[in-house]
Amino acid sequence: MFSRLMSIIKPGDRRKERRVKVRLSAELGGIKGRLTDLSLGGFGFYPDQEGLEVGDELMAILHPDEFTNLEIPCRVVGGDQEGMVLCVAFIKVSPELFEPLQSIITQQSVGHSSEAAH
């Protein structure tokens, strides 16, 4: 399972933590949007509206399913070249959130892999 997961994650990614493509709704500082990718160090965020700036320190609320909300403090650290997706780094992932976050990454990776096979 682990080797399959590692083959899905982009090997050329130069970030400290490996990222996987995800499709999750989220809020960042009260602005709704969706995650484009996720790692144990942060995520890409496509906001539904403007108002977030590089340097903002905000609370992110990830919605992996209809029953779960993960609240994690984070900082906007950059954006993509088109200015559409924000690069967001977690400031601190508490020990109780580490396992659920890792589970989301694993589930999303495996789910996207099986979708591609169909």
C-alpha positions as CSV (number, residue, x, y, z in Angstrom):
1,M,0.0,0.0,0.0
2,F,2.8,2.4,1.0
3,S,4.7,1.9,-2.3
4,R,1.5,2.4,-4.3
5,L,0.9,5.7,-2.4
6,M,4.4,6.9,-3.0
7,S,4.0,6.2,-6.7
8,I,0.9,8.4,-6.8
9,I,2.6,11.4,-5.0
10,K,4.6,13.6,-7.3
11,P,8.2,12.5,-7.0
12,G,9.6,15.8,-8.3
13,D,7.9,17.9,-5.7
14,R,10.6,19.9,-3.9
15,R,8.5,20.7,-0.9
16,K,9.5,19.3,2.5
17,E,6.3,17.2,2.7
18,R,4.9,15.4,-0.3
19,R,1.6,16.6,-1.6
20,V,-1.3,14.7,-3.2
21,K,-4.1,16.1,-5.4
22,V,-7.3,16.3,-3.4
23,R,-10.9,17.4,-3.9
24,L,-12.0,18.8,-0.5
25,S,-14.1,21.8,0.6
26,A,-12.5,24.1,3.1
27,E,-12.6,27.5,4.6
28,L,-9.7,29.8,5.2
29,G,-10.3,32.7,7.5
30,G,-14.0,32.4,6.8
31,I,-13.6,32.4,3.0
32,K,-15.0,29.2,1.5
33,G,-13.2,27.4,-1.3
34,R,-11.6,24.0,-2.0
35,L,-8.3,22.3,-1.6
36,T,-6.3,21.5,-4.7
37,D,-3.6,19.5,-3.0
38,L,-2.7,18.5,0.5
39,S,0.4,17.5,2.6
40,L,1.3,17.3,6.2
41,G,2.9,20.7,5.8
42,G,0.1,22.6,4.0
43,F,-2.2,22.8,1.0
44,G,-3.2,24.6,-2.2
45,F,-6.4,26.6,-1.8
46,Y,-8.8,27.8,-4.5
47,P,-10.9,30.5,-2.8
48,D,-14.5,31.3,-3.9
49,Q,-13.8,35.0,-3.4
50,E,-10.9,37.5,-2.9
51,G,-9.7,38.8,0.4
52,L,-6.7,36.7,1.3
53,E,-3.2,38.0,1.2
54,V,0.3,36.5,1.4
55,G,1.4,36.7,5.1
56,D,-2.2,36.3,6.5
57,E,-2.3,34.0,9.5
58,L,-5.7,32.3,9.7
59,M,-7.6,29.3,10.8
60,A,-8.2,26.7,8.1
61,I,-11.2,24.4,8.5
62,L,-10.9,21.3,6.3
63,H,-14.1,19.4,5.6
64,P,-13.0,15.9,4.6
65,D,-16.6,14.6,5.0
66,E,-20.0,15.9,6.1
67,F,-19.3,14.9,9.8
68,T,-15.7,16.1,10.2
69,N,-14.1,19.5,10.5
70,L,-10.3,19.8,11.1
71,E,-9.3,23.3,12.4
72,I,-5.6,24.0,11.8
73,P,-3.8,27.4,12.2
74,C,-2.0,28.3,9.0
75,R,-0.3,31.1,7.0
76,V,-0.7,32.1,3.3
77,V,2.8,31.8,1.9
78,G,2.3,32.4,-1.8
79,G,0.3,31.7,-4.9
80,D,0.4,30.0,-8.3
81,Q,1.6,31.9,-11.3
82,E,-2.0,32.7,-12.4
83,G,-2.9,34.0,-9.0
84,M,-5.8,31.5,-8.7
85,V,-4.5,29.1,-6.1
86,L,-3.0,30.1,-2.8
87,C,-0.1,28.2,-1.2
88,V,-0.9,27.7,2.5
89,A,1.4,26.3,5.2
90,F,0.3,24.9,8.4
91,I,1.7,26.8,11.4
92,K,1.2,23.9,13.8
93,V,-0.5,20.6,13.4
94,S,-1.5,19.3,16.8
95,P,-0.8,15.7,17.7
96,E,-4.5,14.8,17.7
97,L,-4.9,16.2,14.1
98,F,-1.8,14.5,12.6
99,E,-3.5,11.1,12.2
100,P,-6.8,12.4,10.7
101,L,-4.7,14.5,8.3
102,Q,-2.5,11.6,7.3
103,S,-5.6,9.5,6.8
104,I,-7.2,12.1,4.4
105,I,-4.0,12.2,2.4
106,T,-3.9,8.4,2.1
107,Q,-7.6,8.1,1.2
108,Q,-7.5,10.8,-1.4
109,S,-4.4,9.4,-3.0
110,V,-5.8,5.9,-3.3
111,G,-9.2,7.2,-4.4
112,H,-7.7,9.3,-7.2
113,S,-5.6,6.3,-8.3
114,S,-8.6,4.0,-8.6
115,E,-10.6,6.7,-10.5
116,A,-7.8,7.1,-13.0
117,A,-7.8,3.3,-13.6
118,H,-11.5,3.4,-14.7
